[in-house]
Amino acid sequence: MRTGSRTIAALSGGFAVLLVVAPFADAQTSSSQPPLPNPQVSVSPASGPAGSNITISWSGFSRNGGRSLCKTGITFQFGETTVANAAPGLASGSVGAQVPAGTAVGAYTITGTCPSLELAAQTRFQVTSPPTSNPPSNPPSNPPVTPPVTPPGEPPVTPPPSSSRRPPVTPPPSRPPVSNPPVTSTPPPIPSTELPPLSTADPKPTADGDLKLDRVTMSPGDTLRATGKGCAPGAPVTLMSKGEKVGGTIADADGNFTADVQFTRLEAGRHWITANCGVVLTAAVDQLLTSSSGGQSSSLIILVFFVLAGVAVLRFR
């Protein structure tokens, strides 16, 4: 009888231990699971006109508690246009981009996507109208006109009396006859049509490296292409020449870029092109201009000269 009571007591104690230990085991199992990923994307500023510069920031692009990172890099799209790419292996960071030129006014979605982790996040950007300069609303006011003040104590000025006699009129002296110079048929010299020499007065700008061009000289209608490397991945690239923008693009994930160069005006001479993407790259191109109107201008000058000479001969004959 005592043996049976001891057996029942032992079983009851073991069951109680299981009831106490089981919740702790479940808690340890649940706490060992990694948190779910929470990717986020933001943009600064949140609004601006087409062609303006923006900064895209991201965070939370990882799995397994930060142990699995994005191997393919994060691609950022403005609507349906890719504007930036982040380097692989970054769970958070920021990258510069540019609102696509020609984008209409309205709200657009910026989406960051990591294909290797199957993660994506979105944010919104408002495209606004470009700023316009308004003339001043208040016209300039004219200063008041102060009448002249006559000092006291001075007598008024009385004009002298006019005499009724008129002074004698002296006839003008006779002019000698004008002799016209003889008309010669020698045509004026024809202006030179030689092209001006290439200008080398502009010094080379300070740069961190060289910009590669597909040609060293160009004529009107030629296409010029620039290639560079060493930029930050996804950095915007701006190409300038003599203070004017001649091209632009965005560097790829390796920091390389290729862009077309378009001059708004063509001037004979050497032009330095500067690419700025965090580092400065430079290259020079010589523009060659041809003149096709020199012969026509010379013929027109000779024709006008002979017409004027004939008129002069008929007038004094």
Summary of the structure (lengths in Angstrom):
residues: 317
radius of gyration: 43.1
end to end distance: 165.7
largest distance: 173.7
contacts: 714
relative contact order: 0.11
helix: 16%
strand: 30%
